[in-house]
Amino acid sequence: MLQKPRGTRDFLPDEMEARRVIEWSMRESARRWGYREVCTPEFEDLELFTMRSGEGIVEEMYVFEDKGGRRLALRPEITAAVIRMYINEAKVAPKPLRWCYFADCFRYERPQKGRYRQFWQFGVELIGADTAQADAEVIMLAADMLNATGVTYDLNVGHLSFMRNLLKDLEYSAQRRMMAYLDKKDFDGLKNTLESMNKPDLGASLISLAGCRDLAEAFEIGGTVPEKERIIRTTECLDAAGVNYSLNFGIARGLDYYTGTVFECFAQNLGAENQILGGGAYRLAHLFGGDDVASCGFAIGFDRVMVSLGAIQQKKDTVVAIVCTDEGRRHALKVAGMFRAAGIRSEMDLMERGLGAQLAHASRSADFAVVIGRREAESGNVTLRNLQSGEQKILDLPSAIAEVSLHGAR
Ligand code: HAM
């Protein structure tokens, strides 16, 4: 029997319905803040992703050559594509641009619970605003969006300037290596590497910075950084808006386009793969041939949010089975149409079953049966049976529709 590719999933209708409810709560939140949806291609020129991160990233991606010999990649994330699109399509649009997306990404990772090779992100990008309030708005929206889903999480906010200040004397490649240790919280690896480079003090400073949760202390460890005012003002905005967050100056972020404010959210009830959101301020546009435009954004790991929410009880659709005899069929088709026009999910037999078998099937799959035989076809009325209580009434069509609607509203 053929199986789906490793790291991918199938979603049955119950799960898809649950996913759509959460997706729409995120969409509603984005809409309230003025973020409008965009869509980019599922695959891009490989260069879009290697330009900033180097060829090393190819190991973590689905890369292929098309029939024209172009090197393409399935998108591992959407930020780079959104900025490419901004340069191609919307460079001259009035700033700031508030954009959002809900789309699947592909990463060649070792699959485990909460880590997939195809996964979905709900993300936002705020393009062209280079202020403390812009950074704060994106963080506030992240919190609002997660709150709308009902997931419980911790929000950590940091700034890369302290880490970068401490690392400034190392070469760029060494800086990136140290940031990767910090991102993975591999403090032993960090310490050992810096000791072998004869910089044990730097290791100690970085580790205490990673544990630092206080702004004044961060300035002590990381030194006075040019972004000091902006960092203070960002936190003031978050405090004024009542956002529930902790400062965390150990956040390094895995992707290397970030320039300043960075933030991450962790679900309280998940194990190893508990990071449900990551983002920050970044600059990418200049790499792709545009102006050097400041941006800030985040992406929610949608699948992890769903794992964290667990088996949520969705309010299910009320289902009506339109059950009929041959003589009632013409009338039944009309009745089904009327129920659907009233927004009620209505299903008819497609298996050419007899009335008894249709009712037996309805009792397993529906909340109501609308029975239509010759008598109903002649009178225009219907027999409405509540399949839970067994109660049965003959009603005119508007009354039957009203009765079913009332049940759905309860
Ligand atoms: P990221 O931290 O690489 O950031 O991914 C964002 C979120 O996607 C993660 O926090 C995680 O929840 C989810 N995620 C990542 N990999 C997987 C996976 N293999 N399976 C399931 N979920 C996963 C970005 O992608 C940036 N583009 C975010 C951003 C937007 N920064 C600025 N704007």
Boltz pocket constraint, residues with backbone or C-beta under 6 A from the ligand:
constraints:
  - pocket:
      binder: B
      contacts: [[A, 76], [A, 77], [A, 78], [A, 79], [A, 107], [A, 109], [A, 114], [A, 115], [A, 116], [A, 117], [A, 118], [A, 119], [A, 120], [A, 121], [A, 123], [A, 124], [A, 125], [A, 254], [A, 255], [A, 265], [A, 275], [A, 276], [A, 277], [A, 278], [A, 279], [A, 280], [A, 282], [A, 296], [A, 297], [A, 298], [A, 299], [A, 300], [A, 301], [A, 302], [A, 303], [A, 304]]
      max_distance: 6.0
